[in-house]
Amino acid sequence: MSDLARYGADLQPGERSPGPYAAGGVPSRGRRHPQPDCPTRSPFQRDRDRILHASAFRRLTHKTQVFLHHEGDHYRTRLTHSLEVAQIARTIARQLRLDEDLAEALALAHDLGHPPFGHAGERALDGSMAEHGGFDHNAQSLRLVMALERKYRGFDGLNLTWETLEGLAKHNGPVFAGAVEKVAAPLATWCSLELASWASAEAQVAALSDDIAYLTHDVDDGLRAGLLSLEDLQDMPFAGPFAAAVLADGQAGDKGRAVFEVTRRMITALIHDVVVESRMKLAEIAPATPDDIRGAGRAVIGFSAQSSEGLSALRAVLFDRVYRHPRVLRVMTAAEGIVRELFACYADPNHRTALPEPWQAISEHLPRRQRARLAADYMAGQTDRYAIAEHRRLFAETPELR
């Protein structure tokens, strides 16, 4: 067997053959609260299902990706984005002989902690929490699965495996300081997440799948919103050759099909790029166990240098043409104001009835910093439409987000 074949180069389409370096190749390090194994599912399948059934996951249906829900039925939400990430992650994980179920669980959970109104809501909440430790959606995802979801007897949170918690904490790389480190600290009495090392290959796959999903579907949504055109796309980094090929094929007459064709080809090319590049990286370190990947000292899942450069340039163009488009900025600036005003009201001990029961009872005697964190927890769980309804309940005037 060739070096590359060991890492999936000989797999046929649809074939599954996890390698010994996959997270599922060794027994899980377990759960904080011991539970009997499930007779029908692996530990990571069980984690995935707990995430799917979480209230926080359902709320992603009405949380903004780029465009608010009332702007159109076909724009992505946090939920559809997470599903797209999961599909891409499973594909890459299978091709690299990794544990597909862990990669899928991490993809589905990675945005659970996002507040309403996308990154605009996160900026506003982080600013409001500046004196109290700040706000980070990755750390909030950990808080949700460790404590804030309350549906099981005997423990708070979802009681996920160590591997899933590790992946949520470190999917973007080692953690040396910040909100994620503080949230994960209580786990040290059970089993440290080893924050200074890299995460499993499955977690790295989930992170790259997130990049692929949001860059391609933001191009798609930008085209559908009229902020970009296929002709514009021809001159844009990375996406240009795909748009030019579709236009040359004479497919531009049917805009819907043409848009889908461009993004479909981009996703296929990026998945292939990650798989080819990552097989070479895996062959270089020749991991025999999942811990060999954690101890490699560098990422083993990644884009080629050429694709990475092209995607960075594409991201910069999207910031200029889509994320910072006056139409988007106008809506998001108003949304930030809603988040700031709601947080200030919830965190103010003089507005005791602003929070609903049982949140009022919990907040009654909390010191200022802890009350602020409670307000942030409540705000982060809100959907876009719930935040708007709350603002209308508590304030005389609420901006129209259009």
C-alpha positions, 0 to 999 in steps of 0.5 A: 500500500502506498503512503497516500493510499493509507490515508484514503487515496485508494477509497472508492466512492462511498467506501468507508474504511476508518484508519487507526488515527481516526478518533474512533480508532481508540476508545473514547476518553469518556463523559464527565458524568459516566453513563452506560454505552448505547447498544445501537450507537457509537459514542460520537453518534450519540453525541450527534443525536444529542446535539440534533435534539438540543433546543439550541440547535432548533433555535438556529432555524431563526438565527441570521447567517448574512441575510435576515429571515424575512428578506427571503425564504432561500437565504441561509440561516445558522441552521442550514449553514450548519447542515451544509457544514456537516455534509461537507465534513462527512465527505472529507472525513470519509475520504481521509479515513476519519470518524465521520460521526465525530466530524458531523457532530462537531459541524452541527454544534460549532455555531450553537452559541451564536447570538441573534443577527449573526456576527453583528449580534456577536460584536454588539454582545461582545462590546456590551460584555467588555467589562465582564470577560467579553463574549465569544460564540465558540465559548458560548457553544461550550457553555451550552453543551456543558451547562445551559441545556437542561433536559437530562436527569442527573446533570446539566448540559448534554454530557458529550464525550471528551473528544466532542468537547475538545473539538468544540474548544480547539477546532480553530487551533490550540487555545492559549488564552481567552473565553474558551479557556475560561469556559473549559477550565472546570473540566480540568478536575475531570479530564483536561481538554489539553488546550495547548495542543491541536485537536483531532483531525475530525475537528480540523475537518469541521473547521475547514468545512465551515470555511468551504460552506460559508464562502461558497454559500455567501457567494450564492446568497450575494448573487441571489440578493443582487449584490453580485452578478455572474459577470462580477464574479468572473473578476473575483479571486478563486470564484472567477474561473468557475463563473467564467466557465459557466458563462462560456457554457451559455448557462447564464440565461437561467440565473438560478441554475447558473448560480447553483452551478458556480457554487456546486463546482466551487464546493467540489473543487475545495473538497478535492483540494482539502482531501489531496493536500491533507493526504500529503500532510498525513503521509508526512507525519504518518500517524498511528493513533489520534494522539499522533495528530494532536501532538503533530505541532501543526494542522494536518488538515488544510487547503493547498497554498494556492487555494488558501491564497485564493480564498483569503482574497475572495474573503476580502472581496466578500467583505467589501461587496457583501458583508459591508454593502450599505444595504447589509450594514444598515440592517446590521447596524440597527440589529446591533442597537437592538442587542445592546439595548436588550442586554443593558436592560437585562443586566440592570438590577433595577429592571427586575421584570425584564428577564422572564421567570425563572431567569429573574429568580436566578439573577435576584442576588447575583453580583454585577459580573455574574448578572451580566453573564446571565444576561448574555446567556439569555441573549445568546439563546434568542432568535432574531425574531424573538429579540425583535419581539423582546425589544418591542415589549421593553422599548417604545420604539424598535427599528425596522430591520429592512 
